[in-house]
Amino acid sequence: QVQLVESGGGLVQSGGSLRVSCAASGIILRLYSMGWYRQPPGKQRELVAVITSGNSTNYADSVKGRFTISRDNAKNTVYLQMNSLKPEDTAVYYCNAHYSRILQNYWGQGTQVTVSS
């Protein structure tokens, strides 16, 4: 059974930092592209950052230079370091695992990040 469990969300003041983690079980993490998505209140889910199995990264323009995605395949865990947080970063953050070769796609349950002004 595949599980993605996010943790590390919370309340932070504007300008602060948080690191959210995604612990994966039931998959071989190194084979998957891993992504962080977020869904602000009343809005659609959007891509924040992705890291491929080859460790290439890509970021949404809104978070470039502030957020960093990384992975530790030995720990089966993906991280999102968020610095210089803004109130508009407030959202539920979701972890995604994607392996296109065998059409597998998994989601975590999400973790709330709230940035106060």
C-alpha positions, 0 to 999 in steps of 0.5 A, a space after each residue: 500500500 502506497 502512502 505519502 505523509 506530509 508533515 511540518 506545516 503550521 502557522 508562521 509570520 510573514 518573512 518566516 520559514 518552514 520546511 515541509 516533509 513528505 515521507 513515502 512508503 510502498 514505493 521506491 522513491 528514487 524512481 519517481 518524480 516528486 512534486 509539491 502542489 498547493 491549494 489556496 482557500 477557494 482556488 484550484 490546486 497549483 504546482 509549486 515545485 517538482 524534482 525528477 528522478 534525475 534531480 532536475 528541479 522546476 519551480 512556479 514563478 511565484 516561489 522561485 528564489 524562495 522555495 527549495 525542493 530536495 529529496 533523500 532517496 535513502 530516507 524515502 523523503 522529499 522536502 520543501 524548504 520555504 523561506 521569505 514566506 508571504 501571506 499569499 503562500 497560505 494553502 494546503 500543501 500536497 505531496 505528489 509522486 509520479 512515475 510516468 513509465 507505469 502510469 502511477 500517480 499518488 497524492 498525500 493528504 496535505 498539510 496546512 501552511 498559514 502565513 500571517 501578515 
